[in-house]
Amino acid sequence: MIKKILVLIVFLGVFNATAQVGGRYTYEFLNLISSPRQAALGGKVLTNMDWDTSQALHNPAAINSDMDGQLALNFVNYFADINYGSLAYASSFGEKKHLISAGITYVDYGDFNGFDENGISTGSFSGNEFALTVGYVLAFPDPNLKLGVNGKFISSKLETYSSIGGALDIAMLYDFKNSNSQLTLVASNLGTQFTTYENSKEQIPFHVDLAFGRKLDKLPLKWHIVFENLQQWDLSFRNPARSEVDLDGVETQEEISFFNKLTQHIVIGGELFHGKAINLRFGYNFRRGHELKIEGNRVFAGITGGFGIKLNKFRVNYAFQKFSAAANVHTFGLNINLK
């Protein structure tokens, strides 16, 4: 087992990435999670190797035979009339039953009223982005070790500005079948802009995640833990509202401890009755909980939950994500077995 873990850690060392934080890069919609199953399990899960074709959009090494013929449709009613979602499908081909996945992720920002510098209306405009993804998985001589690659074509249109880009996801996964466990390492969004909005090329949100999942033997539970954004140690955000000012007017910014910096890389989740007709899911996103907490109030930011119900060839999925006392996100999904 130690040797397999070392293989994945060495794989991480191949990539030298500049530290990146959300909100500073283009095509940030690539980090949105539209699958209600993943949303309910804390907002990011990379170790599900079963029927859920939405998993292939984020970890191509998880593509497996159970996804063959499975269609996933997901929709999220986000904030301020923003909607986003995804469609994913996987199919086998050839005599050796090679598996390929394909999908589209989109976000619609809605309509806006435009005005010039004098406050005169210039009419309405809209914005939308999408990514077409095709994935394939390769098996090594060890059948439990897999390498997966996603290729992405990215298109973005914001008012009169547009951009086209491309990216790769590269992932390795080891399936410990004797212990019902999976360990995976994923490098996402290795790419660039082909055409820019204006004359300046921007970086896209590259990130590296390490994840482990295990199905328990004595309980009907599969638990997951993800260490996300390993390309950057300090993900903390110092909230100005938490600064302190002494009697001399000297301001001291919020102090982020080592423990807080560590936990902001962690997402945890669990799925009760994994593989059964009815699933209950829950999770917690530590970084979201820290960034959106309000001093003196319990808003329970970072908590997620949901369920899945299997009805013959259909699976209905729902997730609830807590952001603040006034901001909750509902995610809906339908999986259809076309074979």
N, C-alpha and C positions, 0 to 999 in steps of 0.2 A: 504493500500500500504506500509506503514511504516513497518508493521509486516513482510511482505514478504521480504523487503529489509534486515531486521535484520536477517532473516533466512539465507540469502545468505552470509551475513557478518560473522555470527557465523560459517558457513561452512568453510570459509577461515581460521578461527582460529584453525581448526583441524590440520593444517599442519605446522610443524616446519621445515623450510628448510634453508640450508646454502646458503649464498649469492652466486649467480652464474652469470657469465658474458660470453657472446659468445666467443668461441675460447679457452676456458680452459677445456672443457669437451669432452668426446667421444660421438659418435653418434649425432654430431651437425646437421646432415642432417635432423633430425626430426623437426627442426625449419623452414625448407624451405617451402615456400608457392608455390604450383604448380597450384592452381586454378586461372585462369585468372580473375575470378570475384572478389576473395579476393585480388589478387594482385592489381587490378585496384582501389579497395576501400581503399588503403593505405597499403596493405600488410598483414592485419589481420582483419577479421570480424568473429564474433561468434554468431550473432543474426539473421541470415537468417533462417527462418523456412518455407521452400518451396521446390521446386523441386531439389535444388542443393545438390546432394548427396556428393559432395566434402566437404561440411560443416561438415558432420558427422565424417570425419577424424580428425577434430580439436575440435569439440564439440558434443559428443554423445547425449547430452540432446536436441539437435536440430533435432534429427531424428523424422520424422513425416510422416503421410500417403501420403503426396504429393510426397515423395521420392520413393514410392513403384513402382518398375519396372524401375527406372531411372538409366542409366549407364552414368558415367562421365569419359572421357578420356582427360588428360591434359599433355602438353609437354612444357618444358622451354629450350630454347637455352641459356645457361648461359655463363660465361666467360671462356676463355682459353680452348675451346673445351669440356667443362663440360656440360653434359646434365642431366636433371632430370625431373621427371613427376610422375603421379599418375593415378590409375584406381580405381573407387569406384562404388558400386552398393548397392541398398537396396531392400529388398523384405519382404512381409508379410508372415506369416505362422500360422497354427493352427486356431481353430474356433474363437478365440478371436482376430484374426488378429494382433498378435504380430509382431513387426517390428524389423528386424535385418539388420545391414549394414556391408559390408565387403569391404576391399580395400587394395591396395598395393602402397607404396611410394618408389621410387628408385632414386638413383643417380649414374651416370656413369662418373668416373673421366677421362676416356680415357686411352691412352697408353703413357708410359714414357720410355725413354732410360736410362738404368742403367749403372753405372760405379763404379769400386772399388776405393780404396784410391790412386791407382797409375794412375788413369785415363783410365784404360783398360775397354773396354765395357764388360758388363755382360749380355747383351741382353735387351730386352724390358719387361716391366711388366705393369700391369693395377691395377685399384682399383675400387671397386663398393660397394654399401651398399643398403639394402632395409629393409622395415618394413611391415609386414603383420598385418592388423588391423581388428578386429571384434568388432562391437559396438551394444549395446542394451539399450533401454530406458524404464524406469519404471514410471508409473503414480501414483500419490498420491491420497488420497480421494478428494483433490482439483484437478480437471482435468487440471487446468492451470499450476500446479507445476509438474516438471518432473526431474527425476534423471537419468543421462546417464553414462554408463561406456564403455570405449574402452579397449580392451586387445591387446597388441602389441608383436609380435615376431620379434626381430631385428637381422639382420645378417650383418656383415661387413668384407670385405676382402680387405686388402691394401698390395700389393706386396705378400710376403709369409706369412704375418701375418693375422690372422683372429680372430674374436670375435663374440660371440652370447650373446644376452641379451633379457630382457623382461621388459615391462612397462605397466602402467595403466594410462588412463585419466579418471578423475572423475569430473562430471559437474552437476550443478543444474541450471535450467532455469524456470523463471516465465513468462508466456505469458499473458500480460494485453490486452485481446481481445477487451475490450470496448474502448481502446485508441490506438489500433494497435501498441503496444509497447512490447518489450522483454527485460528482464534483466537477465543476466547469469553470473555465476562464474565458472571458469574452472581451475582445477589443472591438469597440463599435465606432462607426462613422470615421473610418480612415479615408479621407477624401479631400476634395477641393471644389471650388467654383469653376465652372467652365466659362460662364459669362457672368459679369458682375452687374449690380444694380446701376452703378455709375462707373467710375474709373478705379475704384479701390477694391482689391480682393480681400475678402474677410475669411476668417477661419470658421470651420464648422465644429460642432460640439463633440469632439473625440473624448471617449472615456473608456476605462478598463474596469471590469467587475469580476470578482471572484465569488462563487456561490456554492453552497452545499445543501443538499436536501436528503431526508431519510424518512422512510415509512416504517413506523414502529411495528414490532411483532405482536405485542400483547395488547395494544390499543389501536382502534381504527383511526389513526392520525398520521398524517405526513407533515413534517415541519420543515421549514426553509429558513436559511440565513444567507443574506447577501452582503458582501463588503463592496460597496460601490465607489466609483470615482477614485480608484487607487492611483491614478496618475497625478493626484494632488493631495498632499497631506492635510492642509488647513482649508476646510470648507466653511469655516464659521463666518457668521455675519454678525457684526457688532451693532446692535440696535441703539441708535442715538437716544431713544426714549428710556433706555436703561442706564444712561450715564449718570454720574453723581457729581454734584458741584459743592465744594466746601465753602466755608464762610469767607474765604478770600477770593471766591469766584473762579477757582481753579477746577476745571472739568476733568474728571477721570472716566475714561471709557470703560465699558463693560469688559470684565476679564473673563476670557474663555479658558477653562482648565484643560489639561491634557485629556482627562476622561471625556469631557464634552467633545473635544476634537475627534477623539477615537470613535465615540458612539455615533457621530454624525455621518459616518461611513456605513452604518448598519441599518438594514431593513430585515425584519423578522415576520414570519407568517406561519399559519397552520391551517390544515384542511382536515376537518373531521369527516369520517366516512369516505375517505379517498377511494375512488374507483366504484363507489356505490351509486344508486339511482338518485339519492339526495345527498348533497354535500353542504356543510356549513364551513365558512371561511372567516378568518380574522387575521389581523396583522397590525404592525406598528412601524412607522417611518420616523426614526429618531431625528433626522435633520429637519424634516417638516415640523415635527413637534417643537423643536427648539426655536426655529426661526419664527414661527407663528404664535408662540405663547404670548400671553398678555399678563404682565405682572399684577398680582392680586386677583386674577380671575382664572377659573378653570374652564378653558374652552375645549379641552381634549383634542387639540390639533394633532394630527399624525395617526389617529386611530382609524382603522379601516375594517370593513366587514362585508359579508355578502353570502350568497348561496347559489347552488346550481341544482337543477332538476332535470332528470333524463326522462323523456317521454318517447318511447320507441326509437325512432331515428333522429329525434330532436333533443337538444339540450338547451334549456333556458338558463341564462346566467345573469346575476345582478350584483352590483357592488355599491357600497356607500363609503365615501371618503370625507373625513372631517378636516376642514381647513381652519375654521374659526366659528364663533358663535353665530355668525350671519352668513357663512359661506360653506355650503356642502355640495358635493358633486355626486351625481347619480350616473352609473354606467350600466348599459344594457347590452346583452349579447345573445346571439342565437347560433348554435352549431348544428349543422345538418349533415347526416351521413348519406352521401349521394350514391354509395355502393351497397 
